[in-house]
Amino acid sequence: PRRCARRHTGFITMNFAASAGKPSDGSGTPLKAVQIDGQVVMKIVKHCSEHSPSLVTGQLLGLDIGATLEVTDCFPFPSAPVGPAADEEVDPDAGADYQLEMMRCLREINADNNTVGWYQSTYLGSYYTEELIETFLAYQENIKRCVCIVYDPSRSAKQGVFSLKALRLTDKFYDIHKKGEFTFEKIADKSLSWSEIVTETPVTITNSALAAAVFGELTVETQRDEQTGLTKGDLDRLDMSAAPFLERSLEFLSECMDDLASEQQKVAFYQRNLARHTLQQTQWLQKRKTENASRKAAGQEPLPEDDESNTKNVTEPSRLEGFLIANQVNQYVEQIQEFGQASLQKLYLVSGAQGVDNIAPATPE
């Protein structure tokens, strides 16, 4: 895997889609929203935060109803072994067996056991990888409208931003990839852009009436205890430390830019070889036609115009890797822009409280 995606290789993606009932044709209303139960969100946050910075994954269960995909339950997958146990051979069927057993147990207690996708943790938004696309393709063989919930515990802990996203493959990309037409010619013909591989679906979090009542009671008690109306969570959002996050994000962005330049060099090398190969074929065909014309004039049989020694075409590099790197670069840029805007707002707020008119650093005379 490329350097800017190497952080994703710390866990094993286990796919239950092959055993998840009847395949769905995806007909009907297009998916417009993902509705997640509050308890499911808490399970995902707890699982990802406890193992951070290691990457973990788990199964999503729920119902696919109309334009909304409801996620009502989830369970974690076993993490990849670390330390001395990492050298031991892992049974490739262990993950599927674990999922089957979990689904059987959920079915016995009448809990929702319909697979609707999976969730995974990430680090600073680094989730655009070929492993993500391969898992999507494997799931969509049986579950047409599956989703991937991506949670970033590092951003949530350090920035006070609840980084939870629901991702889906676009229908255009899925159709092209399924037909095996992901080539330069087909991409140009279908007008497929790098931003049209994965799409983000709006997420809504719902709670039962009982849970909403409990939350309301807790909120009233908190406001009664806090005379100022502020809580520790409110103060955490005023953290002025920006250097660690920006430094790591810029480092990852720099790595991805190097990888993107490498992919562009591969494409340029392919185009040069293709042009050279096409020129050689044209020259050989012209020479053979001239020779056949001479042989025909002499009453001899013409030679075949198929060059068997030059039938091997130039291997076309995969464009998927370049598209994913472009998506990852865009993700890093958006994160840096979002965090930079929030940091400037906090800086103006603090400078105003301290009576400072100008926040720009003083320039030496």
N, C-alpha and C positions, 0 to 999 in steps of 0.2 A: 504493500500500500504506500501511497505517497506520503511525504513527510508531514504535511499539514493535516493528515487524517490518521496518523499513527496512534493517536490517543484513543482510537476506537477499538483497538485490537485486544483490549483487556478483558473482554467478556465474550461468551459464546452465544450467538443468536440461535434460539431454539424455536423451530417452526411447528405449530400444531395445525396449520391450515390444511395439510394433506389428510388429516383425520377428522376434520371439523364438519362432518355432515355433508349435505348436498351443496353442490356449487351454486352460486348465485349469478344470475345473468345481468344484474345491475339495471334491469328495466324499471321504468317508472320515473318518479320524481327525482331529479338530481339532488345530491347531498348538499345542504346549505349550512348546517350547523352541527356541532358535536355537543351534546349535553352530558355533563359528568356529575355524578353524585358527589356531594361534599366529602363523604367518608372515603370514596375512592381517591379523591385528590389527597387527602391526608395520608392514605396508605402509600401512594406514589412518592409524596414528599418525604415521608419517614424512611422508606426503603432507600431512596437515592441519597438522602442526606447522611444516613448512617454509614454508607459505604464510600462517600466522597473522599478523595478524588477518584477512586476506582469507579469504573463504569458498570452499571447493572441494567438489567432488563426484566420484563415481566409480561404477563398475559392480561389482556383487557376482555371483559365479558359484558354482555348487554343485549340490547335489542335494536334492530334496524327498522325504524318506523317512519315511513314517508320521507320527508326532507330532513329529518333529524335522526342522528345516530346516538342512541342513549347508552352510556357506559355506566352500568350499575354495580360492577364488582371487578376485582382484579386480584391477582396473586403473583408473587415474585418467582423468578426462575433461580435455581441455584447458581451462585457465582462461580466463576472459573477458579480452580485451586491456585493458591499462591504459596511461595516458599518452597520447602522440600517436596511438597505434594504436587507441585506444578510439573515435576519431571515424570510423574507417573502417567501411564497411558490412560486416556479418558475414553470411556465407552461411548461411541457415537449415538447409540440408541438410548442412553440414560436420560437425556433431556426429554425425548418423546414419551418414554415410559413414565417419567415424573408428571408430565402434563396430563397424560391419560388417567393416572391415578387421582390427580387433583380434580379433574373433571368428573370422575366417577363419584368422588366424595361429595362434591357440590350437588350433583344430581340426586344423591341419596337424601340430602337435607332440603330438597326443593329450592335450591338457589339457582339464579341465572347461570347457565353454563354454555351460552352461545358465544363463540369467539367472534370478536369484532375488530381485533387488531392487537397491538402490543405497545408497551411503553418502554422508554429507555432514558437513561441519564446522559448528560453531555457536559463538556467543560468549555466554558466561554463560547458556546454556540458552535462548536466544531462537530457537526453531524452530517454534513453533505459528503457521503462516502459511497463507494460502490457497494459496500455491504448493506447500506440502507436500501438501495435500489433493488438488490438481489432479494432481500427479505420481502420487500413490497411485492415483487413479481411472484415470489413463492406463495405468499398469502392470497394474492388476487387470483390465483388459479382456482380457488374454491370460494373466496370471500371477495366479491367484486368491490364492495364499498368499505374496505378495511381502512383503518387510520393508525397512525403512529403518534403517540403522545410523547413529546420531548420535554424533559424538565432539566433546567440548569441550576443545580444547588449552589454553585459558586456565585452566580449573579444574585440569587435570592438572598444569600447570606451577607454578601459584601456591599450590595448596592440597594437593598430594600426593594428590588424589583421582582415580582412574582413571574418568573420566566417559565411559562407553561404554554406549549404550542401543540396544535393538532395538524399533522401533515398528511397529505394524500398525493398519489401520483396523478398527473393530469391524464385525461382520456386520450389526448393527442399523442403524448409520449408513449403511453401503454400500447396503443394500437400499432405504432411504428415499431416499437421494440418487439412486440409479440410476433409480428410478421417477419422479423429478421431483416428489416429494411433500414437499420440505423447506419446509413452510409451518407457520404457527402451529397450525393445526388438526391436521395430521398429526403434528407433534412432540408435541402434547398427547395425541393418541390413542395414539401408540406409546410414550408415557412416556419419551422420549429426553432424557437429561440432558446438560449440557455436558461432563461427565466421561466420556461414553460415545462419543466420537468416535474418539479414538486410544487404544489400549491398549499397554502395555509388556509385552514377552515376555521371560522369563528368558533370559540369555545364559550359555553355558558355553564356555570356551576349552580346546581340546585340542591336544596335541602328539604327534608320532610318538614311538615308543620311543627312537629315536636322539637326537632333540632333547631328550627328558626326561633321557637319560643325560648329555648335554653340560651341561644346566642343573645337574644334580646335581653334576657335577665342578666347575663354576664356583663353585657355592655353597660347596663344601668348601674350595676354594682361597681364597675371600674370607674365610671364617671363620678360616682358618689365618693369613691375613695380618693380620687385625684382632684384636689381642690382647683388646680390650674387647668383642668380639662385636657392635660397632656399625659401621654403614657411613654414608657420606655421605647416602644416601637416608633413613636413619633420622633423622638430624639435621635434614634439610630439613623433615620433618613437624612439627618443633617451632618453626617460624617463627611469631613472634608478631604479624606485621604483618597486621592485619585491616581497616584503614581503606579501602584502595583497592577491595577486592572489595565490601565492604558499601556503600561510596559509590556504585559503579556499579550494583550490584543495586538499591539503593533508588531510584536515578535512573530505571532502566528500569521498576521497579514503579510509580513515580509517573506515568510516561508512559502505561503500560497502564491505570492507574486512570482517567486523563483520557479515554482512548479508550473505556473501558467506560462511563463516564458519558455520553459522546457517543452511544454505541449505545443506551443506555437512553432518552435523549432522543428518538432517532429512533423507537423503539418507542412511547413515550408520544405523540408527535406523530401517528403512524399510528393509534393507538387513538382519539385525539380526532377525527381526520378521518373515521375509519370510523363512529364514533358519530353525527357530524354528517350524514354521507352517508346512513346508515340512517334517521335521523329525517326527512330531506328526502324520501326515497323513501316512507316511511310516510305522511307528510302529503299528498304528491301523490296516492298511491293512494287514500287516503280521500276526497280532494276529487273524484277522477275517478269513484269509485263513487257518490258523492252526485249528481254531474252526470248519470251514466248512468241513475240511478233517475228523475231528473226527465225525461230524454229518453224513457225507456221509458213513463212515464206520459203523455207527450204524443204517443206513437205514433211516435217518431223512432228511427232506428238508433243503438244505443249506440256510444260512442267506444272505441277500443282502450285497454286498461289497461296497455299496455307503453309506458313513458316512453323514447322513443328518444333524447331529449336528455340523459337521466340514466343511460344504460346503462354509462358508463365507471366502472369500479370504482376504489377507492383502491389505489394501488400498495403492495404489502406489502414492507417492507424485508427484506433477507436476515438470517436468524438465524445463519448460519454464522459471520459475522464476530464477532458477540457471543460465540458459543460458544468460538471460538478465543482471543479475548482473555481470557475467563474461565479457560481452560486455561493460558494464558501467565502470568496473575496467580498462579494456584496453583503453577506451576513456580517462579516467583521467590520466593514465600513459603516453599516447601519448601527451596529453596537457602539462603535467609537463616537459616531455623531450623536447618538442618543445620550450617551454618558457625558460627552463634552457639554451638551446643552444643559443637562442637569447640574453639572459641576459649576458652570458659569452662573446659573441662577442662584445656587447656594452661596457662591462667592460674592455676588452682588448683595445678597441678603445679609451676610455677615459683615461686609464692608459698610453697609448702611447702618447696621446696629452699632458699629464702632465709630461712625462718623467719618469714614474715609470716602472721599469723593471719587478717586481714581483708583481702579484695581490693577492697572497696568504696571509692570515692574519699572522702577526708575532706571533711566539710561544714563550711563556715565558721561560726564561732560568732557 
